[in-house]
Amino acid sequence: MNLNDTIEHWLTSTQKSLSPANRPFVTLSYAQSLDGSIALRSSEPMALSGNESLRLTHQLRSMHDGILVGIGTVLSDDPQLNVRHWTGNNPQPIVLDSQLRMPSDARLRQCSEKPCWILTTQESEWPNQNGIEICQSQPGSDGRVCLKNALALLYEKGIRHLMVEGGAHVITAFLKEQLVDAIVITLVPRIVGGYKAVGDLEINARVDLPAINPFHSERLGDDLILWGTLDYRKGVE
Ligand SMILES: NC(=O)c1ccc[n+]([C@@H]2O[C@H](COP(=O)([O-])OP(=O)(O)OC[C@H]3O[C@@H](n4cnc5c(N)ncnc54)[C@H](OP(=O)(O)O)[C@@H]3O)[C@@H](O)[C@H]2O)c1
């Protein structure tokens, strides 16, 4: 079995065996350098992964009903979040955008097949709603979209399998809230010294660190793919 088949088989069976109550199964997937950078600077796009890993990312996208990024990624990368380097269905694009900062010319607004869902805390009407659907959600204690409420809303709207692609604020927030079920990381053999994937999770003891268990790794082209399920039980070695 090649790596694409191995990961597809693993993810399908994990999605079946682990079904969280009233929220989608969440797969976190991103590319990082050896030092944990996902970009050189926070507001700049940086292509890190090789062609084979990029194909794997698009395969993963096709295995999810929804794909979510933060507005920071939209503002810096202007992503399309569709399946181009693999044959499969496009997931529903979803953006966490508390303050409705999505630009009117964003590429995500140009997809007629699936208007992008904007998860926001704002009640105000948006002047230009072309290519988007506003999904109002409750704010968390920091005033941003509350992830637990947002996931419950996505579940109600039919999203059962959600892929979270970044960027760093969103990765950190999902990990902090223990909302990541599975992780697939592309580790790129570069040292960037840039913008790191994971920020402060406010964990003080080793015993409280989430573990990847079971943990798998395999080379794909020049990159290393690391994958597994998150285990938040205290004291997992
Ligand atoms: N290497 C990779 O695989 C990869 C993947 C994706 C992105 N990136 C890179 O990551 C960088 C962007 O990352 P970023 O950290 O600046 O932005 P981000 O994580 O994409 O978006 C963060 C923004 O999302 C909004 N948000 C709403 N609710 C939130 C919540 N509950 N928790 C966290 N954020 C919430 C916040 O803005 P509001 O308060 O306005 O809502 C927040 O500032 C870019 O350089 C991009 O190229 C790399």
The ligand as a MOL file (V3000), in Angstrom:
LIG
                    3D

  0  0  0     0  0            999 V3000
M  V30 BEGIN CTAB
M  V30 COUNTS 48 52 0 0 0
M  V30 BEGIN ATOM
M  V30 1 N 2.1370 26.0550 6.4090 0
M  V30 2 C 0.8330 25.8600 6.4600 0
M  V30 3 O 0.3530 24.7190 6.3420 0
M  V30 4 C -0.1000 27.0300 6.6730 0
M  V30 5 C -1.4860 26.8210 6.6640 0
M  V30 6 C -2.3280 27.9220 6.8900 0
M  V30 7 C -1.7810 29.1650 7.1040 0
M  V30 8 N -0.4260 29.3290 7.1020 0 CHG=1
M  V30 9 C 0.1660 30.6490 7.3670 0
M  V30 10 O -0.3180 31.1260 8.6040 0
M  V30 11 C -0.2940 32.5590 8.5780 0
M  V30 12 C -1.6280 33.0760 9.0810 0
M  V30 13 O -1.8010 32.6390 10.4140 0
M  V30 14 P -2.3660 33.6240 11.5270 0
M  V30 15 O -2.0540 33.0200 12.8430 0
M  V30 16 O -1.8690 35.0130 11.2580 0 CHG=-1
M  V30 17 O -3.9200 33.6570 11.2220 0
M  V30 18 P -5.0670 32.5330 11.2900 0
M  V30 19 O -4.8110 31.5680 12.3870 0
M  V30 20 O -5.3060 32.0130 9.9260 0
M  V30 21 O -6.3390 33.4470 11.6490 0
M  V30 22 C -6.3970 34.0080 12.9210 0
M  V30 23 C -7.6090 34.8840 13.0440 0
M  V30 24 O -8.7930 34.0880 13.0060 0
M  V30 25 C -9.8020 34.7860 13.7160 0
M  V30 26 N -10.4820 33.9360 14.6860 0
M  V30 27 C -11.8120 33.9420 14.9350 0
M  V30 28 N -12.1270 33.1250 15.9130 0
M  V30 29 C -10.9730 32.5910 16.3610 0
M  V30 30 C -10.6730 31.6930 17.4010 0
M  V30 31 N -11.6310 31.1600 18.1850 0
M  V30 32 N -9.3930 31.3610 17.5960 0
M  V30 33 C -8.4060 31.8540 16.8200 0
M  V30 34 N -8.6300 32.7260 15.7980 0
M  V30 35 C -9.9110 33.0960 15.5890 0
M  V30 36 C -9.1130 35.9210 14.4780 0
M  V30 37 O -9.3890 37.1440 13.7890 0
M  V30 38 P -10.7220 37.9420 14.2300 0
M  V30 39 O -10.5440 38.2490 15.6960 0
M  V30 40 O -10.7470 39.1290 13.3570 0
M  V30 41 O -11.8310 36.9960 13.9930 0
M  V30 42 C -7.6490 35.5970 14.3580 0
M  V30 43 O -6.8050 36.7380 14.3390 0
M  V30 44 C 0.0100 32.9770 7.1540 0
M  V30 45 O 1.3510 33.3720 7.0360 0
M  V30 46 C -0.2380 31.6960 6.3630 0
M  V30 47 O 0.5790 31.6380 5.2040 0
M  V30 48 C 0.4280 28.2890 6.8790 0
M  V30 END ATOM
M  V30 BEGIN BOND
M  V30 1 1 1 2
M  V30 2 2 2 3
M  V30 3 1 2 4
M  V30 4 1 4 5
M  V30 5 2 4 48
M  V30 6 2 5 6
M  V30 7 1 6 7
M  V30 8 2 7 8
M  V30 9 1 8 9
M  V30 10 1 8 48
M  V30 11 1 9 10
M  V30 12 1 9 46
M  V30 13 1 10 11
M  V30 14 1 11 12
M  V30 15 1 11 44
M  V30 16 1 12 13
M  V30 17 1 13 14
M  V30 18 2 14 15
M  V30 19 1 14 16
M  V30 20 1 14 17
M  V30 21 1 17 18
M  V30 22 2 18 19
M  V30 23 1 18 20
M  V30 24 1 18 21
M  V30 25 1 21 22
M  V30 26 1 22 23
M  V30 27 1 23 24
M  V30 28 1 23 42
M  V30 29 1 24 25
M  V30 30 1 25 26
M  V30 31 1 25 36
M  V30 32 1 26 27
M  V30 33 1 26 35
M  V30 34 2 27 28
M  V30 35 1 28 29
M  V30 36 1 29 30
M  V30 37 2 29 35
M  V30 38 1 30 31
M  V30 39 2 30 32
M  V30 40 1 32 33
M  V30 41 2 33 34
M  V30 42 1 34 35
M  V30 43 1 36 37
M  V30 44 1 36 42
M  V30 45 1 37 38
M  V30 46 2 38 39
M  V30 47 1 38 40
M  V30 48 1 38 41
M  V30 49 1 42 43
M  V30 50 1 44 45
M  V30 51 1 44 46
M  V30 52 1 46 47
M  V30 END BOND
M  V30 END CTAB
M  END
